[in-house]
Amino acid sequence: MEEIIDARTSDAIALALRFQAPIFTYKNILDKAGIYLKTSAKKKDEKASEEKIIEELIAGEDKESVSKAKKDYTKFTKKELNKMLDEAVANEDYETAAQLRDELSKRGE
């Protein structure tokens, strides 16, 4: 069964990894990101190269967003979380802001 989902890159990768599903995108998106895939790879090598590319992406440029995803905000007070949220928005760090918002929502803020 195939399901088409419009998602942010980080969410799409997380879902694909969790459910071992392929990610389809447009060539121009990969070109803009500087990712060039070899299309002449053999079938056996193809899966290995795809996994290697994913690992390199996670270990490379995306390392910062992966580490942010693991941040534990449960030890902070609501006041501290609100201050951190204001700073994240001011710095246009929307990934962190979303996580802080989610933590505040869990607490009934």
C-alpha positions as CSV (number, residue, x, y, z in Angstrom):
1,M,0.0,0.0,0.0
2,E,1.3,3.5,-0.9
3,E,0.5,6.6,1.1
4,I,1.5,10.1,0.0
5,I,2.3,12.4,2.9
6,D,3.4,16.0,2.6
7,A,5.9,16.5,5.5
8,R,8.9,18.5,6.6
9,T,12.2,16.9,5.7
10,S,13.0,15.9,9.3
11,D,9.6,14.4,9.9
12,A,9.7,12.5,6.6
13,I,13.1,11.0,7.4
14,A,12.0,10.0,10.9
15,L,8.9,8.3,9.6
16,A,10.7,6.5,6.8
17,L,13.4,5.2,9.2
18,R,10.8,4.1,11.7
19,F,8.6,2.3,9.2
20,Q,11.5,1.3,6.8
21,A,9.7,3.1,4.0
22,P,11.2,4.8,0.9
23,I,11.2,8.6,0.6
24,F,10.4,10.0,-2.8
25,T,11.3,13.6,-3.8
26,Y,11.8,15.7,-6.8
27,K,15.3,15.8,-8.5
28,N,15.5,19.6,-8.2
29,I,15.2,19.4,-4.4
30,L,18.1,17.0,-4.2
31,D,20.0,19.2,-6.7
32,K,19.5,22.3,-4.5
33,A,20.7,20.3,-1.5
34,G,23.8,19.3,-3.4
35,I,22.9,15.6,-3.3
36,Y,23.7,13.7,-6.6
37,L,22.7,10.1,-6.7
38,K,24.2,7.7,-9.2
39,T,21.4,6.0,-11.2
40,S,23.6,3.4,-12.8
41,A,24.2,1.5,-9.5
42,K,23.4,-2.3,-9.4
43,K,20.3,-3.4,-7.4
44,K,22.4,-4.9,-4.6
45,D,24.6,-1.9,-4.3
46,E,21.7,0.5,-4.6
47,K,20.2,-0.3,-1.2
48,A,23.6,-0.1,0.5
49,S,24.4,3.3,-1.1
50,E,21.0,4.7,-0.1
51,E,21.6,3.6,3.5
52,K,25.1,5.1,3.4
53,I,23.7,8.4,2.0
54,I,21.1,8.5,4.8
55,E,23.7,7.8,7.5
56,E,26.0,10.6,6.0
57,L,23.1,13.1,6.0
58,I,22.2,12.3,9.6
59,A,25.9,12.4,10.7
60,G,26.7,15.5,8.7
61,E,24.6,18.6,8.2
62,D,21.6,17.2,9.9
63,K,23.5,16.3,13.1
64,E,22.4,19.5,14.8
65,S,18.7,18.8,14.2
66,V,19.1,15.2,15.4
67,S,20.7,16.3,18.6
68,K,18.0,18.9,19.2
69,A,15.3,16.2,18.8
70,K,16.9,14.4,21.8
71,K,16.8,17.4,24.1
72,D,14.9,16.7,27.3
73,Y,12.9,19.7,28.5
74,T,11.1,18.0,31.3
75,K,13.5,19.3,33.9
76,F,12.7,22.9,33.2
77,T,10.0,25.0,34.9
78,K,7.2,26.6,32.8
79,K,8.7,30.0,33.4
80,E,12.1,28.8,32.0
81,L,10.4,27.1,29.1
82,N,8.5,30.2,28.2
83,K,11.8,32.2,28.3
84,M,13.5,29.6,26.2
85,L,10.6,29.7,23.7
86,D,10.8,33.5,23.4
87,E,14.6,33.2,22.7
88,A,14.1,30.4,20.2
89,V,11.5,32.4,18.2
90,A,13.7,35.6,18.4
91,N,16.6,33.5,17.0
92,E,14.3,32.0,14.3
93,D,15.1,28.5,15.7
94,Y,11.7,27.1,14.9
95,E,12.6,23.4,15.6
96,T,13.5,24.2,19.2
97,A,10.5,26.5,19.5
98,A,8.1,23.8,18.4
99,Q,9.6,21.3,20.9
100,L,9.3,23.9,23.7
101,R,5.7,24.6,22.6
102,D,5.0,20.9,22.7
103,E,6.5,20.5,26.2
104,L,4.4,23.4,27.4
105,S,1.3,21.9,25.9
106,K,1.9,18.6,27.7
107,R,1.9,20.6,30.9
108,G,-1.4,22.4,30.2
109,E,0.1,25.7,29.3
